[in-house]
Amino acid sequence: MYYIGFDLGSSSIKAALVEISTGKSLGVVQEPKTEMSMLALKNGWAEQKSEEWWKHICKAIDTLKKTYNISRTQIKGIGISYQMHGLVLVDKKGNPLRKSIIWCDSRAVQIGKDAFVDIGSEKSTSHLLNSPANFTASKLKWVKDNEPDIYKKAYKFMLPGDYIAYRFSNKINTTISGLSEGILWDFKNDRVADFLLDYYDIDKELVPDIVDTFGLQSVVDKKGEKESGLAAGTPIFYRAGDQPNNALSLNIFNPGEVAATGGTSGVVYAVTESLSGKESTRVNNFAHVNYKKSVPRIGKLLNINGAGIQYRWLLNNLSVTSYEEMNQLASEVAVGSDGVCMLPFGNGAERMLNNMEIGTRLVNVNLNNHQKGHLCRAALEGIAFSFVYGMDILKSDGIKINVMRAGNDNLFRSEIFTNTVATLINQEIEIYNTTGAIGAARAAGLHKGDFESYGKLVEDNDHVMTFMPFKDKAPYVKAYESWKKELNLIINTK
């Protein structure tokens, strides 16, 4: 018997089957094989057809069943992970009224900024734990102001994962964790943030019913069976945004536990019991998957835009053939890259730097002494330093690090990168080979509440290795301080 998990991203959908008894992944498929299309009618806009997501979900189910010779009745539960902060609007028949405004769409930035000023930083941070910023609530306000005819027809809004669950079940609901990522949850009063809806003049009837993150949320109905190929009655047991789900995939649930990812952009996601919003303009705070008012678990999310994209840029523009070659060249250069320093902020405004556009900066290159190995090492160190810098911000907001786990993705495959981070934060880093789709599938089993067994499944199936901090920190500290000096010189001129 199996659980099935979905990870709805902005570029593709991944689906995984895991064996219920062992937690082992039977297989993971991706749909489409190339990237999903994204519509940008104006600069900074990003939209996708929610119906396309569903089409790819159904195709992925069909591929898994055929590839692994699985029948619909062998799948006993569904878990859903999805791209955060998106907006889906439907009419009374459940039909989408417009394309989904997805996470990377920036049309509502000013709306969120104005709300933060008008509502006040104290109320925003103590109730919402965030600025309203460019999240789901602000995007809904944009629709109300700019597309009033569409707004008037709206029956409910949904987050992307809510829409997928609806297509399976014909039931519209959401979770506290989901509402918090849309900046629609009032943590102080433990309810929907009515004061923000009132400020935006948004009809409270648009908010879906709330269900638990783990538990029987709904079941596949006859229409869902016909379209998806999963049996009617199959329960949906779990739903969460991609970053909380990534943390779950790494068995991150408790205060002091930190998850990290190092793909195109980087993320540090730290769990705390504190409702502090001290760094709410630089750090996002969401209800983690196991949040309860009686046992608060908040995920503090710090994003680093200029991460793996910086290393990929070097790969594409140096005369090298692979990341392995770059890592080998970098390993031949001493810690600190002989003074060569790279600030890897060339992928848009960095929120942790108060939305400054720093850009990538390469400094202290000596044309007589330095070669591409120095650039490779400086890039890896610069990205690692940006992670450490971000974690210093989290520590200033009360985060303590007892455990750090990371996926076995691009950057964390590099010994230089991971050793640099581990040594500077003086914390071992555990590497796990898992995916969001596998995590979502396993999480379907958490409706039983057995988190200890879940953790054992992750440990038994996914642990790859552990990086230990080096005892001799001095060269790393010296290089990090030089990097921060270069960064501060730029910040102070802005």
Residue pairs with C-beta under 8 A, 6 or more apart in sequence:
1 19
1 20
1 21
1 74
1 75
1 76
2 17
2 18
2 19
2 20
2 26
2 70
2 74
2 75
2 76
2 441
3 17
3 18
3 20
3 75
3 76
3 77
3 78
3 79
3 237
3 441
3 442
3 444
3 445
4 15
4 16
4 17
4 61
4 64
4 75
4 77
4 78
4 79
4 230
4 441
4 444
5 15
5 16
5 18
5 78
5 79
5 80
5 81
5 436
5 437
5 438
5 439
5 440
5 441
5 442
5 443
5 444
6 13
6 14
6 15
6 16
6 57
6 60
6 78
6 79
6 80
6 81
6 82
6 164
6 437
6 440
7 13
7 14
7 15
7 16
7 81
7 82
7 242
7 245
7 435
7 436
7 437
7 440
8 53
8 57
8 80
8 81
8 82
8 83
8 160
8 161
8 164
8 242
9 83
9 242
10 36
10 38
10 46
10 48
10 83
10 102
10 103
10 104
11 35
11 36
12 30
12 31
12 32
12 35
12 36
12 56
13 30
13 31
13 36
13 53
13 56
13 57
13 60
14 28
14 29
14 30
14 60
14 435
14 436
14 437
15 28
15 29
15 30
15 31
15 57
15 60
15 61
15 63
15 64
15 437
16 25
16 26
16 27
16 28
16 29
16 435
16 437
16 438
16 440
16 441
17 25
17 26
17 27
17 64
17 68
17 70
17 75
17 441
18 24
18 25
18 26
18 438
18 441
18 442
19 26
20 76
20 77
20 445
22 457
22 461
23 442
23 445
23 454
23 457
23 458
23 460
23 461
24 461
25 438
25 441
25 461
26 64
26 68
26 70
27 64
27 67
27 68
28 435
28 437
28 438
29 60
29 63
29 64
29 67
30 60
31 56
31 57
31 59
31 60
31 63
32 56
32 59
36 48
36 52
36 53
36 56
37 48
37 52
38 46
38 47
38 48
38 102
39 45
39 46
39 47
39 48
39 99
40 46
40 47
41 47
42 107
44 105
44 106
44 107
45 101
45 105
45 106
45 107
46 101
46 102
46 103
46 104
46 105
47 98
47 99
47 100
47 101
47 102
47 105
48 99
48 100
48 102
49 96
49 99
49 100
50 88
50 96
50 99
50 100
50 160
50 163
51 96
53 160
53 163
53 164
54 163
54 164
54 167
54 227
57 164
57 167
57 228
58 227
58 228
58 229
61 228
61 229
61 230
62 229
64 70
65 71
65 72
65 229
72 225
72 229
72 230
72 231
72 234
73 231
75 230
75 231
75 234
76 234
76 235
77 234
77 235
77 236
77 237
77 444
77 445
77 447
78 168
78 220
78 230
78 234
78 235
78 236
78 237
78 238
78 444
79 236
79 237
79 238
79 239
79 439
79 440
79 441
79 442
79 443
79 444
80 161
80 164
80 165
80 236
80 238
80 239
80 240
80 440
81 161
81 239
81 240
81 241
81 242
81 245
81 246
81 436
81 437
81 439
81 440
82 159
82 160
82 161
82 164
82 239
82 240
82 241
82 242
83 102
83 103
83 160
83 241
83 242
84 103
84 159
84 181
84 241
84 242
84 243
85 102
85 103
85 134
85 135
85 136
85 139
85 159
85 181
85 182
85 241
86 100
86 101
86 102
86 103
86 136
86 159
86 160
87 100
87 101
87 136
87 139
87 140
87 143
87 157
87 159
87 182
88 96
88 100
88 157
88 158
88 159
88 160
88 162
88 163
89 96
89 97
89 98
89 140
89 143
89 150
89 151
89 154
89 156
89 157
89 158
90 96
90 97
90 154
90 155
90 156
90 157
90 158
90 163
90 166
90 172
91 97
91 153
91 154
91 155
92 155
94 155
94 166
94 170
94 172
96 163
97 150
97 153
97 154
98 143
98 147
98 150
100 160
100 163
101 107
101 108
101 139
101 142
101 143
102 160
105 134
105 139
106 134
107 134
107 139
107 142
108 134
108 135
108 138
108 139
108 141
108 142
109 133
109 134
109 138
111 132
111 134
111 138
111 141
111 142
111 145
112 131
112 132
112 133
112 134
112 135
112 138
113 131
113 133
115 124
115 131
115 132
115 138
115 196
115 199
115 200
116 124
116 131
116 132
116 133
118 199
119 132
119 195
119 196
119 199
121 131
121 280
123 195
124 130
124 131
124 132
124 277
124 280
125 131
125 277
125 278
125 280
126 188
126 275
126 277
127 186
127 187
127 188
127 189
127 193
127 195
128 183
128 185
128 186
128 187
128 193
128 196
128 277
129 180
129 187
129 275
129 276
129 277
129 280
129 285
129 286
129 298
130 183
130 277
130 280
130 284
130 285
131 183
131 280
131 281
132 138
132 183
132 196
133 183
135 181
135 182
135 183
136 157
136 159
136 181
136 182
136 183
136 184
137 182
137 183
137 184
137 193
137 196
137 197
137 200
137 202
138 183
138 200
140 157
140 200
140 202
140 206
141 200
141 202
143 150
143 151
143 154
144 151
144 200
144 201
144 202
154 206
155 206
156 172
156 206
156 207
156 208
157 206
157 207
157 208
158 166
158 172
158 174
158 208
159 174
159 178
159 181
159 182
159 241
161 178
161 239
161 240
161 241
162 172
162 173
162 174
162 178
162 208
162 239
165 171
165 173
165 217
165 218
165 236
165 239
166 172
167 224
167 227
167 228
168 218
168 220
168 221
168 224
168 228
168 230
168 234
168 236
169 217
169 218
169 219
169 220
169 221
169 224
169 236
170 221
170 223
170 224
171 217
171 218
172 208
172 209
173 208
173 209
173 210
173 211
173 217
173 218
174 207
174 208
174 209
174 210
174 211
175 210
175 211
175 212
175 213
175 239
175 240
176 185
176 210
176 213
176 287
176 291
177 213
177 240
177 241
177 244
177 286
177 287
177 288
177 289
177 291
178 239
178 240
178 241
179 185
179 192
179 207
179 210
179 287
180 187
180 285
180 286
180 287
180 291
181 241
181 244
181 286
183 193
183 196
184 192
184 193
184 196
184 197
184 207
185 191
185 192
185 193
185 287
186 192
186 193
186 194
186 195
186 196
187 275
187 287
187 296
188 275
190 293
192 204
192 207
194 204
197 203
197 204
197 207
211 217
211 218
213 238
213 239
213 240
213 289
213 290
213 291
214 237
214 238
214 289
214 290
214 443
214 446
214 447
214 449
215 237
215 447
216 235
216 236
216 237
216 447
217 235
217 236
217 237
217 238
217 239
218 235
218 236
219 232
219 233
219 234
219 235
219 236
220 228
220 230
220 231
220 232
220 233
220 234
220 235
220 236
221 232
222 232
224 230
224 232
225 231
225 232
235 447
237 443
237 444
237 445
237 446
237 447
238 440
238 443
238 444
238 446
238 447
240 248
240 289
240 440
240 443
241 286
242 436
243 267
243 269
243 286
243 299
243 301
244 269
244 286
244 288
244 289
244 299
245 289
245 436
245 439
245 440
245 443
246 259
246 261
246 267
246 269
246 407
246 436
246 439
247 253
247 257
247 259
247 269
247 271
247 288
247 289
247 299
248 289
248 439
248 443
249 407
249 432
249 434
249 435
249 436
249 438
249 439
249 440
249 442
249 458
250 259
250 405
250 406
250 407
250 432
250 434
250 439
250 458
251 257
251 405
251 454
251 455
251 458
251 459
252 258
252 259
252 269
252 271
252 403
252 405
253 271
253 288
253 289
253 290
253 297
253 451
254 271
254 297
255 271
255 272
255 273
255 297
255 400
256 271
256 400
256 401
256 402
256 403
257 270
257 271
257 402
257 403
257 404
257 405
258 268
258 269
258 270
258 271
258 391
258 399
258 401
258 403
258 404
258 405
259 267
259 268
259 269
259 270
259 404
259 405
259 406
260 266
260 267
260 268
260 269
260 387
260 404
260 405
260 406
260 407
260 412
260 429
261 267
261 406
261 407
261 409
262 307
262 308
262 383
262 387
262 406
262 407
262 409
262 410
262 411
262 412
262 417
263 307
263 308
263 409
263 410
263 411
264 307
264 308
264 309
264 312
264 347
265 303
265 304
265 305
265 306
265 307
265 308
265 309
265 347
266 303
266 304
266 307
266 308
266 383
266 386
266 387
266 390
266 411
267 301
267 302
267 303
267 304
268 301
268 302
268 304
268 387
268 390
268 391
268 394
269 299
269 300
269 301
269 302
270 299
270 300
270 302
270 394
270 399
270 401
271 288
271 297
271 298
271 299
271 300
272 297
272 298
272 300
272 398
272 399
273 295
273 296
273 297
273 298
274 296
274 298
274 397
274 398
275 296
275 298
276 397
276 398
277 285
278 396
278 397
278 398
279 300
279 393
279 394
279 396
279 397
281 351
281 354
282 302
282 351
282 352
282 353
282 354
282 393
283 300
283 301
283 302
283 352
283 393
283 394
283 397
284 300
284 301
284 302
284 303
285 298
285 299
285 300
285 301
286 298
286 299
286 301
287 297
287 298
287 299
288 297
288 298
288 299
289 297
289 443
290 297
290 451
291 297
291 298
300 394
300 397
300 399
302 352
302 390
302 391
302 393
302 394
303 351
303 352
304 350
304 352
304 383
304 386
304 387
304 390
305 345
305 347
305 348
305 349
305 350
306 344
306 345
306 346
306 347
306 350
306 360
306 383
306 386
307 344
307 347
307 383
307 386
307 387
307 411
308 383
308 409
308 410
308 411
309 346
309 347
310 342
310 344
310 346
310 347
310 360
310 379
310 382
310 383
311 323
311 326
311 379
311 380
311 383
311 410
311 411
313 346
313 360
314 320
314 326
314 375
314 376
314 379
315 322
315 323
315 326
318 326
318 372
318 375
318 376
319 372
320 326
320 329
320 372
320 376
323 410
323 413
323 414
326 376
327 376
327 380
327 414
327 415
327 416
329 372
329 373
329 376
329 377
330 373
330 376
330 377
330 379
330 380
330 414
330 416
331 377
331 415
331 416
332 373
333 373
333 374
333 376
333 377
334 475
335 381
335 420
335 475
335 476
335 479
336 381
336 475
336 478
336 479
336 482
337 374
337 377
337 378
337 381
337 479
338 366
338 369
338 370
338 374
339 364
339 366
339 482
340 362
340 363
340 364
340 365
340 370
340 374
340 375
340 377
340 378
341 361
341 362
341 363
341 364
341 378
341 382
341 482
341 483
341 486
342 360
342 361
342 362
342 363
342 375
342 378
342 379
342 381
342 382
343 358
343 359
343 360
343 361
343 363
343 382
343 386
343 483
343 486
343 487
343 490
344 360
344 379
344 382
344 383
344 386
345 353
345 358
345 359
345 360
345 361
345 386
346 359
346 360
348 357
349 355
349 356
349 357
350 356
350 358
352 389
352 390
352 393
353 491
356 491
356 494
358 487
358 490
358 491
361 486
361 490
362 375
362 378
363 486
365 374
365 375
377 416
380 411
380 414
380 416
380 417
380 420
381 416
381 417
381 420
381 479
381 483
382 483
383 411
383 417
384 416
384 417
384 418
384 420
384 421
384 424
385 420
385 424
385 479
385 480
385 483
385 484
387 421
388 420
388 421
388 424
388 425
388 480
389 484
389 487
391 399
391 401
391 425
395 401
401 425
401 427
403 430
404 422
404 425
404 427
404 428
404 429
404 430
405 429
405 430
405 431
405 432
406 412
406 418
406 429
406 430
406 431
406 432
407 431
407 432
407 433
407 434
407 435
408 431
408 432
408 433
408 434
408 464
411 417
411 418
412 418
412 429
412 431
415 467
418 429
418 431
418 467
419 467
419 469
419 470
420 476
421 429
422 428
422 429
422 467
422 468
422 469
422 470
423 469
423 470
423 473
423 476
424 473
424 476
424 477
424 480
425 469
426 469
426 473
427 469
428 466
428 467
428 468
428 469
429 466
429 467
430 463
430 466
431 463
431 464
431 465
431 466
431 467
432 458
432 462
432 463
432 464
433 462
433 464
434 458
434 461
434 462
442 454
442 457
442 458
443 454
445 453
445 454
446 454
470 476
